[in-house]
């Protein structure tokens, strides 16, 4: 189990254009200890602590040591740490502190591998910085994860393909996929409000997330989170973009739709068919607000379902022309 402790914007020396809060370069020790106490109070079984919400590599080493010292009285229930960070600045002293403090997993945020977009987002690093950090940290024995975004300004299908290629080459322990969200009082919001940035259609951004999701799973890379949680934004601040409270479900149900669509094509796009699936997959088959069924109906296909499938994620599509077996991973290409 991972117990999250959020360090909002600690170590961030510049503001990404989609970020809605100011930067925090230091933290009151009493506040941090109270936050830690709230997260770990009364815990009797070992857990991993996740340090999220800032740029750990940007925190001065002396401050970073004080942060980890705040966990000392809870060390008997802490099995290790994982953290999220930008890939820069990569300092020998910081790496030594992380190793001695029991950090096991490092999540590197790399919304895209397109240097032009990274510069426009004011990320403060390049794709090359990510590759160098990944190689160094892996060599130091850390397990590594990656965080991607979809729907960024200037992003095209080729950028998603590049993300998938690099993800396959790096083969992280797991990934997270975040959709771009436009928050009020951000530089991105000013571009959006002034008509200088128009997001792509929601469905297009969703399809891009689905491609990354499916290609990760096909390669044995876990996807631990898709979408933003309420801990990561304030809903009242959302002005546009691709936020949805059930974004992860939308991605999974779109993947299921794509897989069944592929099976139907192999059967010659019959006017009527039955999908035999595991009962737990029925919500994914039906879709959010029955969206998948409506899309099949718009294609002129009447689908029935039979909840007798033995394996979750697998299905069999049957029509007068025959039957085709498949899994949810069959869509998405590559």
N, C-alpha and C positions, 0 to 999 in steps of 0.2 A: 504493500500500500504506500502511495505517495501522499504526504501531507504538504500542501502548498503553503509557502510563506512569500508574500508579495513584497517586492522592493521597488515600488513604482519609480521608474526612470533613474534609479541610482546608476551612476557611471555614464549617463548619456551627456555628452558634451555638445551635442547639436540635436536639433529637432527634426525628425522625419516629417514630411509635409502632411502625413495623415494622422500624426499624433496630436491629441487634443490637450495634453497637460504640459506644463512647463517642466524643465529638467530639475532634478534634485541631485546635487553632487555630494551631499553629506546626509547623515541621518542621526537623529537623537538616539543615543543608546537606550535610554529609558523607553522610548516608543517602540524600538525594535524588540527589546526584552518583553514588553507587554504583548506584542504581536506573537512572539514565539510562545509565550506562556499560554496564550489563548489557543494556539494551534496544538500544543502538545500536552496541555494540562490533563492529568488523569490517565494518560495513555500507558497501558501496561505491556503491550506487545510491541516488538520491534517494528519500525517503519522507516521509510526513506523520506527525507525532507527535500522538497523541490523549491529552489529559490528562483522565482520568476518575476518578470515585470521590469527588468532593467538591463543594463549592459555591464555584466560582472567584470569583464575585461577592462572596462573603463574606470573602475574603482581603484583608487590609489591603494597599493599593497598594505600600507599601515592600517587603513580603514577596513580593508577586507579581512585582515587578521582580527580586528575588533569584532567584526560581524560574526565570524565563526566562533569567537570566544563566548559570545552571547548564548551559544548552544551548549556550553560545557556542562551545565547542571542537568541537561537532558540526554547526555551521551549514552546512558544505559539503555535508552529505547530507540536510539538513532542508528540504523544499520548503514547509512551512507547518505550522500547528497547527490542531487542532480540539479542542474541549473541551465538557464537560457541566457544567451548573450549574442552580441554581434561578434564577428570574427576578429575584430581589432579593438584596441591595440594588444598585440600578443607579446607579453613580457615574461622573461624567464622567472622573475620573482613571483609573479602571479601564478604561473604554472606550479611552482614549488609549493605555494600556499594551498592551492587546490588539492594537490596530491597528499600533502600532510594532513589536510582537514577531512579527508575521506570522501572527496567527490568522485563518483563513479561514472556518471553520464553527463555529457555536455551537449545541449541543444544549440546549434548554430542557426541564427536567423539569416536566411538568404532569400528574400522575397522573389528574386529573379536572378538569372545569370547574365542579363543584358546590362552592360556597364552604363549605357546611355540612360536607361530607366533608373538604375541605382543612383546615378548622379542627379537626375531630375527629382528623385524622392528624397534627396539630401541624406542618404544613408551613411555617407562617410567611409565607404569601403567599396572595393571592386570585387568582381567574381574571382580574380586572381588571389585577392586577400583570403577569400573563403577556401580556395584550394590549398593555399599555403598553411592556413590554420588547421585545416582538416588533417593534412599529412603530418604536421608536427604533433598535434594532440593525439592522433591515433598512435604515433610512434612512442608517445609518453604513456600509453596504456589506457587512455580514457576510451569509453564507449561513446559513440557519437550519433546524434540524431540531427535532423534538418527540419526547418520550418519554412514553408513556401506560402506565397500569396497568389491569388488570381484576380484578374480584372484591373490591373494597374494601368495608369495612363501610358499610352504608347505600346501596350502589350499586344502582340499578335499571336496567331497559332504557332508560328515558328519558335517563339519564346517558350511556349509550353512544351514543344517537342525538345527544345534544348534542355529544359528542366528535367524532362523524363530521361534523356540520354545521360545527363550528369548524375542524376539520382541513381540510375542503374550502375554507372561506373563507380561511384563512391559507396554504394550499398550501405546506407546508414542502418543503425539498429531499428529506428522507426522514424516516421515523419508526422508532422502536423500540417494541415492545409487550412489557410485562412482566406476568406473572401475580403476584398477591399471594402471598407466601410467609410463613408464620408461623414465626418463628425463636425459639428458646428465649432466655430472659433479655431479652425485650423487653416494653414496655408492652402491645403487641398480644397477646403470648403470655399475659400475665396475664388479659386480657379473655377470651381463648379458653379458658384453663384454668378460669376461674371461671364459664364458661357465659354470659358477657355478649356474646360474639360467636360466632356459628355460621356458618361459610362456606357459601355456596351450593354446590349440587352441582358437581363437577368439570366435567361436561359442559356445564353452563350457563355457567360461566366460559370454557370453551373456545369455545363458540358466540359469546360476546361478543368474544373475541379475533379470531375468524374474520370477524365483521362489520367490525371496524376494518381488518383486513388486506385484505379484498376491496375495501372502499370506497376504501382508499388506492390500490391498484393500478389500480382503474377510473379514477381521476383522475390517473394518471400520477405518483403519489407513490411513491417507492421505499420498501420495507420492508427495512431492512438487518439487523434482528435481531428474533426472536420468542422469548421465554423467557430464562432466566438461565443464564449460563455458570459453570463452576467457579471462575473468577476473581472472581465476584460474590457467592458465598456459600460457606459450609462445609456440606456435606451433612449432617454429623452434627448441625448446629444446627436442621435442618428438623423442625418439630413438626406442621405442617399446612399448609393452603392448597393451592396449585395447582402446586407444583413437579413437573416431570417432565424427565428428562434429554433427552428427544426432543420437547420441547414444540413447537418450530417445525415439526417433521414432523407432529405431531398436528394442528396448525392447517391445514397445507397439505392433508393427506389428508382432513380434515373438509370443507374447501372443495371438494375433488374429489368427495366423496360428495354434497354438496349440489347441485353442478352436474349430475351424472349423474341424481340423483333428479328434478331439474327436467325433464330430457330425457325420462325415463320417464313422468312425468305427462303430458307433451305427447303421448305415444304411447298414453295410456290405461292406464298401469300394467300392461303385459303380464306374463304369467307367465314369459316367457323372452325374453331379448334378448342381443345381442352388442354389445360396446363396442369400437370400433376406435380405437386410441390409439397414441401414440408409445411406443416401448419404455421410454424413461426415465421415463414416467409410470406404469408398472405398479405400483411400490411405493405411490404415492399412491392409485391405484385400489384396490389390495388393502387398504391401511390397516395401522396398527400391529397386529401379531399377528393379521392377517387380519380386523380389526374391521369394515371396510367390507363385506366379503363376507358376514360374519355378519349385519350389519344388513339387507342386501338379502334374505338368505335368510329372516330373520324377517318381512320384508314379503311373503314368498311369491313372490319374484322370483329366478329362476335366471339368473345373468349369466355369459356367456362373454366372453373377451377375445381380441382379435386385434391383435398388436403390429406393425401396418403403417401407422399414422398418420404423416403427413409432418411435422407440426408439434408440438413439445412444448407441452403446455398445452391443446391442442385435441383433440377427440374426435368420433366419430360413433356414435350409438346406433341400432341396427337391430333391428327386430322385424317380425313379419308385417304389422303395421299401417303400416309405412313406416320412415322414418329421420329422425333429428333431429341436426343438428350443433350443437356447443357448445364452450365453453372453460371452463377452471377458474374464470373470473371470473363465470360466470353465476349462481352462488349469492349469497346475502347481501343482496339487496334494495338499496334506495336507489340 
